[in-house]
Amino acid sequence: MELHQRGMGATNISHQLSIARSIVYKIFEDQKRL
């Protein structure tokens, strides 16, 4: 996720995308597996 790579945290990402923080963490985990 580009925002995370730029140093943005999960809370800020969730606010920017209007999604739950738990979903952001799930995306982070999915990206680690690739």
C-alpha positions as CSV (number, residue, x, y, z in Angstrom):
1,M,0.0,0.0,0.0
2,E,1.6,3.2,-1.2
3,L,0.4,5.4,1.8
4,H,1.9,2.9,4.2
5,Q,5.2,2.9,2.3
6,R,5.3,6.7,2.6
7,G,5.2,6.3,6.4
8,M,1.5,6.9,7.0
9,G,0.0,4.9,9.9
10,A,-3.1,2.7,9.8
11,T,-5.3,5.2,11.6
12,N,-4.5,8.0,9.1
13,I,-5.0,5.6,6.2
14,S,-8.3,4.4,7.5
15,H,-9.5,8.1,7.9
16,Q,-8.3,9.0,4.4
17,L,-10.0,6.0,2.7
18,S,-13.1,6.0,5.1
19,I,-12.6,2.4,6.0
20,A,-12.2,0.6,9.3
21,R,-8.7,0.5,10.8
22,S,-9.0,-3.3,11.1
23,I,-9.4,-3.5,7.3
24,V,-6.2,-1.5,6.9
25,Y,-4.3,-4.0,9.1
26,K,-5.8,-6.9,7.1
27,I,-4.5,-5.3,3.9
28,F,-1.0,-4.9,5.5
29,E,-1.0,-8.6,6.5
30,D,-2.1,-9.7,3.0
31,Q,0.6,-7.6,1.4
32,K,3.3,-9.2,3.7
33,R,2.3,-12.6,2.3
34,L,3.0,-11.6,-1.3
